[in-house]
Amino acid sequence: MLTHPTLDKLQALKFTGMATALVEQMQMPDIEELAFEERLGLLVDRESTERENRRLSSRLRRAKLKHNAALEDIDYRHPRGLDKSLIQSLAACQWVADHLNILITGPTGVGKTWLACALAQKACREGHTAQYLRLPRLLQEMAIAKGDGRYPKLLTTLAKTEVLILDDWGLAKLTAENRRDLLEILEDRHGTRSTVATSQLPLEKWYDMIGDPTLADAILDRVVHNAYKINLKGGSMRKRKAKLTHTTQSE
């Protein structure tokens, strides 16, 4: 067999997984004991796995998640009202397929953003696209985009993202322009995409935070009524970790 020309052709066709697997097979002393179909199957499996790994890496890179978080790493020992059965249910990502939202509320430091990133990371692993954004910064970016002509393209990009994290919802009362921009985002996503919002404010205070009664009704109708609600409680996880680190160093 003309091994080197075959490897060159696999590389030229960007079948890098198959090329790597073929080199490995050539170094196995008993590989000839496998039938041709079995060896070919191993090559195809390696190529498929490597392509999926590359797609996953690309999705995670585009998501720009704030934390490298995974649902499997959740610490349920810390008392913060986290329902393990609900998280295990959400891990299947049916909520993404059903275009449902997730609203995570609770005091600062309790792990809202980390949990949101873990949910988005699992969605990426299941083949969905995701993106992390802080809502205050996004609203500033939208105002700039209107001035330089990127506003329609930005809205289109947000509308296509299957899981959109809007972190730090309600840090400040929304302006009239903020309300209109937020409604545009949620209108494009309503019933077709999933949004994960985090906030220090309890849900009952979101109406006042938005401000205008008419737009508040429209915004909340698109984000709250078709959402899972997770209300975290307890002290700051950051303070707890800092204390544990200090104790370990002291020892």
Residue pairs with C-beta under 8 A, 6 or more apart in sequence:
3 22
3 26
6 22
7 19
7 22
7 23
10 16
10 18
10 19
10 22
11 19
15 47
16 47
16 50
17 43
17 46
17 47
17 48
17 49
17 50
17 51
18 43
18 44
18 46
18 47
20 46
20 50
21 42
21 43
21 46
21 47
22 43
25 31
25 39
25 42
25 43
31 39
34 42
55 127
56 124
56 125
59 124
59 127
59 128
59 129
59 130
60 121
60 124
62 129
62 131
63 120
63 121
63 124
63 129
63 130
63 131
63 132
64 131
64 132
65 117
65 120
65 121
65 130
65 132
65 165
66 113
66 117
66 132
66 167
67 113
67 114
67 117
67 118
68 117
68 121
69 114
69 115
69 117
69 118
69 121
70 118
70 121
70 122
71 87
71 90
71 91
71 118
71 119
71 121
71 122
73 118
74 82
74 87
74 115
74 118
76 82
76 84
78 234
78 237
78 240
79 233
79 234
80 106
80 110
80 111
80 232
80 233
80 234
80 237
81 231
81 232
81 233
81 234
82 115
82 230
82 232
83 230
86 228
86 230
90 102
90 119
90 122
90 228
91 122
93 122
93 123
93 126
93 128
95 102
95 194
95 228
96 123
96 126
96 128
96 162
96 163
96 194
99 191
99 192
99 193
99 194
99 226
100 194
100 226
100 227
100 228
101 194
101 195
101 196
101 197
101 223
101 224
101 226
101 227
101 228
102 116
102 119
102 194
102 195
102 196
102 197
102 227
102 228
102 230
103 196
103 197
103 198
103 199
103 203
103 223
103 224
103 227
103 228
103 229
103 230
104 112
104 115
104 116
104 196
104 197
104 198
104 199
104 230
104 232
105 112
105 198
105 199
105 200
105 201
105 202
105 203
105 229
105 230
105 231
105 232
106 112
106 200
106 231
106 232
106 233
106 234
107 200
107 232
107 233
107 234
107 235
107 236
108 200
108 236
109 235
109 236
109 237
109 238
109 239
110 232
110 233
110 234
110 235
110 236
110 237
111 232
111 237
112 167
112 198
112 199
112 200
112 232
113 167
113 198
114 237
115 230
115 232
116 132
116 165
116 167
116 196
116 198
117 132
117 165
119 163
119 196
120 130
120 132
120 163
120 165
120 196
121 130
123 130
123 162
123 163
123 194
124 130
128 162
128 163
129 160
129 161
129 162
129 163
130 161
130 162
130 163
130 164
130 165
131 158
131 161
131 163
131 164
131 165
132 165
132 167
133 164
133 165
133 166
133 167
134 166
134 167
134 168
135 166
135 167
135 168
135 169
135 171
135 182
135 197
136 168
136 171
136 172
138 166
139 174
139 178
139 181
139 182
141 154
142 151
142 154
142 181
143 177
143 181
144 150
145 151
145 153
145 154
155 184
155 185
155 188
158 164
158 185
158 188
158 189
159 185
159 188
159 189
159 192
159 193
160 193
161 193
162 193
162 194
163 193
163 194
163 195
163 196
164 185
164 189
164 193
164 194
164 195
164 196
165 195
165 196
165 197
165 198
166 195
166 196
166 197
166 198
167 197
167 198
168 198
168 199
169 197
169 198
169 199
169 201
169 206
170 199
170 200
170 201
170 205
170 206
170 209
171 200
173 209
173 211
174 182
174 209
174 210
174 211
176 211
176 212
179 210
179 211
179 212
179 215
179 216
179 219
180 215
182 210
182 219
183 215
183 218
183 219
183 222
186 195
186 219
186 222
186 223
187 218
187 222
189 195
189 222
190 222
191 226
195 223
197 223
199 206
201 209
202 231
203 224
203 229
206 216
206 220
206 224
207 213
207 216
207 220
210 216
210 219
210 220
